[in-house]
């Protein structure tokens, strides 16, 4: 009897190759922009009090995936954990931002993604000259085009382009040379800097004369209506210049760029929700969140000290709407976002995203209390039917409420309509009132199922 082992190996290889060769243009893919440089969370966050040189610009958050993530001790194990976390929350791939040495920098990502369906793509940053760009891309595409975790469209390796520093003429020449040796990639490029609105279609059309699709980084500082216009202009440009192009919509929680001075308000979770609503309305083919892990610009989505998994859960709720995914069996699980530092004289706002749920309708109530347990404000109950993902914002006037308080606590209660005698209570982390300077501008995010509800007891 002949051994079936050779046929089994052939079947596995064919299956793996077929998966790699799938045309991902037809699939709604959710990407995360990943910055490939390191963040010293141990000294920049954990031990910042012992590092006076960094106190003027410390990290305001840190990764929970690995203590030494992206330091020498944690790089390899950290990437492994991050990929699996991303898969858990519905992501299809990382587009990895790199300035040079593309093949070397991305090697650990491809290696750690092996054995999973997760995709890895290069995101070109920086300013390379013509010859350097050609050699870098030639080596990279030759190395990874046939990798099982590569993403291909029309048998071309997908590459994102963030940088605007490389002239279009340079790109045009480099892509022509790559085409001559059958290595031309499928490029999704950013047409305009993220700090500008896309009021004209001409720059987008010019980008599409060279590249295959549009990549929106998402860190724009515009209203929801202006984001709709932004994508309407992009759709018009695609129709005029390249009808088969795809749009990668950008989603960001906000932006604080210490080095660039650019600022995008978080507005609790509203910026994230507005970005998603714009992407959903325009029916973007792909979406890329900004970013998975850029702690220097406060755009991190990954599990972190301030976010836990709350931001990922908000993102997943809106990704499910975009993908038209049916709601799985689950109870109501609000996700709260608010500033835990409040400057004296400013209003306090807190919002909740309540993903759709399948159990009985419920009521959500919020109460603010001082540190002695005295009620400051009880908001009217919010009725939830669970039929669709819902967001609500509560606001309280600071001048009338917070004079001379040092801090206050937020208490939330969920009451199932079938069991009104058994409400579920949660206490959120307290908010502190500052009199002069805020330590950070980013909000905290708290998921309902990550709040402990066990009453602490002290036993002597």
C-alpha positions in Angstrom: 0.0 0.0 0.0 1.4 3.3 -1.0 1.9 6.0 1.6 -0.5 8.9 1.6 2.0 11.1 3.3 3.3 12.8 0.1 -0.2 13.5 -1.0 -1.1 14.9 2.5 1.9 17.2 2.3 0.9 18.4 -1.2 -2.7 19.0 0.0 -1.5 21.1 2.9 0.9 23.1 0.8 -1.8 23.7 -1.9 -4.3 24.7 0.8 -1.8 27.1 2.4 -0.9 28.6 -1.0 -4.5 28.9 -2.0 -5.2 30.9 1.2 -2.3 33.2 0.6 -3.4 33.7 -3.0 -6.9 34.7 -2.1 -7.9 38.1 -3.7 -8.5 40.1 -0.5 -10.0 43.0 -2.4 -13.4 41.3 -2.2 -13.3 41.0 1.6 -14.0 43.7 4.2 -10.7 43.7 6.0 -10.0 45.4 9.3 -6.4 46.5 9.7 -4.4 48.1 12.5 -1.5 50.6 11.8 1.4 49.3 13.9 4.5 51.4 14.5 7.6 49.2 14.5 9.8 51.3 16.8 10.1 50.8 20.5 8.6 52.4 23.6 10.4 52.2 26.9 7.3 51.7 29.1 9.3 50.5 32.1 11.3 53.8 32.4 8.8 56.1 30.6 5.7 55.0 32.6 6.4 52.5 35.4 9.5 54.2 36.8 8.9 57.8 35.6 9.2 59.2 39.1 12.8 57.9 39.2 13.7 59.4 35.8 13.7 63.2 36.1 14.9 63.6 32.5 11.6 62.2 31.2 9.2 63.8 33.6 8.4 66.7 31.1 7.1 64.3 28.5 6.2 61.0 30.1 4.0 58.2 28.6 0.5 58.5 30.0 -0.3 54.8 29.3 1.5 51.5 28.9 1.0 48.2 27.1 -0.5 45.3 29.0 0.6 42.7 26.4 4.1 42.4 27.7 6.2 44.3 30.4 9.1 44.9 28.1 7.2 45.1 24.8 9.4 46.3 22.0 12.4 46.4 24.3 15.0 43.7 23.5 13.6 41.5 26.2 10.1 41.5 25.0 10.1 42.2 21.2 9.5 38.6 20.0 7.1 37.4 22.6 5.3 40.7 22.5 4.5 40.5 18.8 3.1 37.0 19.3 0.8 38.2 22.0 -0.3 41.3 20.1 -1.2 39.3 16.9 -3.4 36.9 18.9 -5.1 39.8 20.8 -5.8 41.5 17.4 -7.4 38.3 16.1 -9.5 38.0 19.2 -11.0 41.4 18.6 -11.7 41.0 14.9 -8.6 42.3 13.1 -7.4 40.8 9.9 -3.9 42.3 9.8 -1.2 44.8 10.8 0.2 47.3 8.4 3.6 47.8 9.9 5.1 51.3 9.7 8.8 51.3 8.8 11.3 53.8 7.5 14.0 51.5 6.0 15.3 47.9 6.2 11.8 46.7 5.4 12.7 43.1 5.0 14.5 42.9 8.3 12.0 45.0 10.3 9.0 43.0 9.2 10.6 39.5 9.5 9.4 39.0 13.1 5.9 40.0 12.2 5.6 37.4 9.4 7.3 34.8 11.6 5.0 35.4 14.6 1.9 35.4 12.3 2.6 32.0 10.9 0.0 29.4 11.7 -2.8 32.0 11.8 -4.9 33.7 9.1 -3.5 37.1 10.2 -2.1 39.3 7.4 1.1 41.4 7.6 1.6 44.4 5.2 4.4 47.0 5.0 3.5 50.7 5.5 6.2 52.8 3.9 7.3 55.9 5.9 10.2 58.3 5.8 12.1 59.7 2.8 14.1 57.2 0.7 15.8 58.2 -2.5 14.9 56.5 -5.8 17.5 53.8 -5.8 17.1 53.0 -2.1 13.4 52.7 -2.4 13.7 50.4 -5.4 16.2 48.1 -3.7 14.2 48.0 -0.5 10.9 47.1 -2.2 12.5 44.6 -4.6 14.1 42.7 -1.7 11.0 42.9 0.4 8.5 41.8 -2.3 10.8 39.0 -3.4 11.1 37.7 0.2 7.4 37.9 1.3 5.1 37.9 -1.7 4.6 34.1 -1.4 4.4 34.1 2.4 1.2 32.5 3.7 0.6 35.7 5.8 1.1 38.1 2.9 -2.0 39.9 1.6 -2.4 39.9 -2.2 -4.7 41.7 -4.6 -4.5 40.7 -8.3 -1.5 38.6 -7.3 0.3 41.7 -6.1 1.6 42.2 -2.6 -0.4 44.9 -0.8 1.7 47.8 0.6 0.4 50.9 2.4 2.1 54.2 2.0 2.0 56.8 4.8 4.8 59.1 3.7 4.2 62.1 1.5 8.0 62.9 1.4 8.7 60.7 -1.6 7.7 62.6 -4.8 5.2 61.0 -7.1 7.7 61.0 -9.9 10.0 58.8 -7.8 7.2 56.4 -7.1 6.2 56.3 -10.7 9.7 55.4 -11.8 10.3 52.8 -9.1 7.0 51.1 -9.8 7.8 50.9 -13.5 11.1 49.2 -12.7 9.4 46.8 -10.4 6.8 46.0 -13.0 9.6 45.1 -15.5 10.7 42.3 -13.2 7.2 41.2 -12.3 7.4 42.6 -8.7 5.0 45.5 -8.9 3.0 45.8 -5.6 -0.6 46.8 -5.0 -0.2 50.2 -3.2 -2.7 52.0 -1.0 -1.4 55.6 -0.6 -2.3 58.6 1.6 -3.0 61.5 -0.8 -3.1 64.4 1.6 -1.7 65.1 5.1 -4.1 64.1 7.8 -4.2 67.6 9.3 -6.0 69.0 6.1 -9.5 68.5 4.9 -10.0 66.8 1.5 -12.0 69.5 0.0 -10.7 69.0 -3.6 -10.7 65.9 -5.6 -7.7 66.8 -7.8 -4.9 65.7 -5.3 -6.8 62.4 -4.7 -7.1 61.8 -8.5 -3.4 62.6 -8.9 -2.6 60.0 -6.3 -4.7 57.4 -8.1 -2.8 58.0 -11.4 0.1 56.2 -9.8 -1.3 54.1 -6.9 -4.0 51.5 -6.7 -6.1 52.8 -3.8 -6.5 55.4 -1.1 -5.3 55.0 2.5 -6.8 57.5 5.0 -4.7 57.7 8.2 -7.8 59.0 10.0 -6.2 61.6 12.3 -8.2 64.5 10.9 -9.5 67.3 13.0 -12.9 67.8 11.4 -16.6 67.4 12.2 -18.5 64.3 11.3 -20.2 66.1 8.4 -16.8 67.2 7.0 -15.7 63.6 7.2 -18.7 62.6 5.1 -17.6 65.2 2.6 -14.0 63.9 2.8 -15.1 60.5 1.7 -17.6 61.7 -0.8 -14.7 63.6 -2.5 -12.7 60.4 -2.4 -15.4 58.4 -4.0 -15.8 61.0 -6.7 -12.0 60.9 -7.3 -12.0 57.1 -7.5 -14.9 57.2 -10.0 -13.1 59.7 -12.2 -9.6 58.4 -12.0 -9.6 54.6 -11.1 -13.0 53.0 -10.7 -11.6 49.7 -9.4 -9.6 51.4 -6.6 -10.4 50.7 -3.0 -10.8 53.1 -0.1 -9.2 52.3 3.3 -11.0 54.4 5.8 -9.2 55.6 8.9 -10.4 55.3 12.5 -8.6 57.0 15.4 -9.5 57.7 19.0 -7.9 61.2 19.0 -4.3 62.5 18.6 -1.8 64.3 20.8 1.5 64.7 18.9 4.1 66.0 21.2 6.6 66.3 18.4 4.3 67.6 15.7 2.1 69.8 17.9 -0.9 68.4 16.0 -3.9 67.8 18.2 -7.2 65.9 17.6 -9.6 66.0 20.5 -10.8 62.6 21.8 -14.2 63.9 22.9 -14.4 60.8 25.0 -15.4 58.1 22.5 -17.0 60.5 20.0 -14.0 60.8 17.7 -13.8 57.1 17.4 -17.5 56.8 16.8 -17.5 59.6 14.2 -14.7 58.0 12.3 -16.5 54.7 12.2 -19.8 56.3 11.2 -18.1 58.0 8.3 -16.5 54.7 7.2 -19.8 52.9 7.5 -21.8 55.5 5.6 -19.3 55.5 2.7 -19.2 51.7 2.8 -15.4 51.6 2.8 -13.9 48.4 1.4 -11.3 48.3 4.2 -10.8 50.1 7.5 -7.5 50.7 9.3 -7.4 51.9 12.9 -4.7 54.5 13.9 -3.0 53.0 15.7 -2.4 49.7 17.5 0.5 50.9 19.6 1.7 54.5 19.1 2.0 55.6 22.7 4.0 58.7 21.6 0.9 60.1 19.9 -1.7 58.6 22.3 -3.5 56.7 19.5 -3.1 53.1 20.9 -5.9 50.7 20.7 -4.2 47.6 22.2 -4.9 46.5 25.8 -3.3 49.1 28.0 -3.3 50.5 31.5 -5.8 53.3 30.6 -7.8 51.4 28.0 -7.8 47.7 29.2 -9.8 46.2 26.3 -12.5 48.9 26.3 -11.4 50.7 23.2 -11.0 47.4 21.3 -14.6 46.5 22.3 -15.9 49.9 21.1 -14.0 49.3 17.9 -15.4 45.8 17.5 -19.0 46.9 18.1 -18.7 49.4 15.1 -16.8 46.9 13.0 -19.7 44.5 13.4 -22.1 47.1 12.1 -19.8 47.7 9.1 -19.5 44.0 8.4 -23.2 43.5 9.1 -22.4 40.8 11.7 -25.3 39.3 13.6 -25.3 40.0 17.4 -24.1 37.0 19.4 -26.0 36.0 22.5 -25.0 38.5 25.2 -26.3 40.8 27.9 -25.9 44.6 27.9 -22.3 45.5 28.5 -21.7 49.3 28.5 -18.3 50.8 27.8 -17.7 54.1 29.5 -15.2 56.8 28.4 -14.4 60.0 30.4 -11.6 62.2 31.5 -10.3 61.1 34.9 -8.7 64.5 35.4 -10.9 67.6 35.3 -9.6 71.2 35.3 -11.5 73.3 37.8 -14.3 75.2 36.0 -14.7 72.8 33.1 -17.8 70.6 32.6 -17.6 66.9 33.2 -18.8 64.6 30.4 -19.0 60.8 30.3 -20.3 58.7 27.5 -21.2 55.0 27.1 -21.3 52.8 24.1 -23.7 50.0 24.6 -23.2 47.3 21.9 -26.3 45.5 20.7 -27.4 42.7 23.0 -29.9 39.8 22.9 -31.3 39.6 26.4 -34.2 41.5 27.9 -34.3 45.3 27.8 -32.6 47.1 30.6 -32.1 50.4 32.3 -28.8 52.2 32.9 -28.4 54.8 35.6 -25.4 56.9 36.5 -24.8 58.6 39.8 -21.9 60.9 40.8 -20.8 60.9 44.4 -18.3 62.7 46.5 -15.6 60.9 48.4 -17.9 60.7 51.5 -20.5 58.9 49.4 -22.9 61.8 49.2 -24.8 62.0 45.9 -23.7 65.0 43.7 -25.9 64.2 40.7 -28.2 61.4 39.6 -28.9 61.4 35.9 -32.3 60.2 34.5 -32.4 56.5 33.7 -31.4 55.5 30.2 -33.7 52.8 28.6 -31.9 50.2 26.5 -33.6 47.8 24.1 -30.5 46.1 22.7 -31.6 46.1 19.1 -28.7 48.1 17.9 -25.4 49.6 19.2 -26.2 52.8 21.0 -24.1 55.7 22.4 -25.1 58.3 25.0 -23.3 61.2 26.6 -24.0 62.7 30.0 -22.9 66.2 30.9 -22.8 68.1 34.2 -22.1 71.8 34.7 -18.9 72.2 36.6 -19.4 75.7 38.1 -22.6 74.6 39.8 -21.3 71.2 40.9 -17.6 70.8 41.5 -16.6 73.9 43.4 -14.1 73.0 46.1 -14.2 69.2 45.5 -11.0 67.3 45.1 -12.4 64.2 43.5 -15.6 62.3 42.8 -16.7 58.8 41.9 -18.9 57.5 39.2 -21.5 54.8 39.9 -23.4 52.8 37.3 -26.4 50.6 37.7 -27.9 48.1 35.2 -31.4 46.9 35.9 -32.9 44.0 33.9 -36.6 44.6 33.2 -37.3 41.0 34.2 -35.4 41.3 37.5 -35.9 44.8 38.7 -35.2 43.7 42.3 -31.7 42.6 41.4 -29.9 45.6 39.9 -26.2 45.2 39.1 -24.0 48.0 40.5 -20.5 49.0 39.4 -18.1 51.8 40.6 -15.9 53.3 37.9 -12.5 54.7 38.7 -12.7 58.2 40.3 -12.1 61.5 38.6 -9.7 64.1 40.1 -10.2 67.9 39.9 -7.0 69.8 39.2 -6.6 73.5 40.0 -3.9 74.4 37.6 -2.4 71.8 35.2 -3.7 68.5 33.9 -1.3 65.6 33.9 -2.7 64.2 30.6 -5.3 64.9 28.0 -6.3 61.4 27.2 -9.5 59.8 28.6 -9.9 56.5 30.4 -12.1 53.8 29.1 -13.9 51.2 31.3 -15.7 48.1 30.0 -18.6 46.8 32.2 -17.3 43.3 32.3 -13.8 44.5 33.5 -15.1 46.3 36.6 -14.8 44.4 39.9 -18.1 44.3 41.8 -16.8 42.6 44.9 -17.1 44.8 48.0 -13.6 45.2 49.5 -13.2 44.2 53.1 -10.4 44.9 55.5 -9.7 42.2 58.1 -7.2 42.8 60.9 
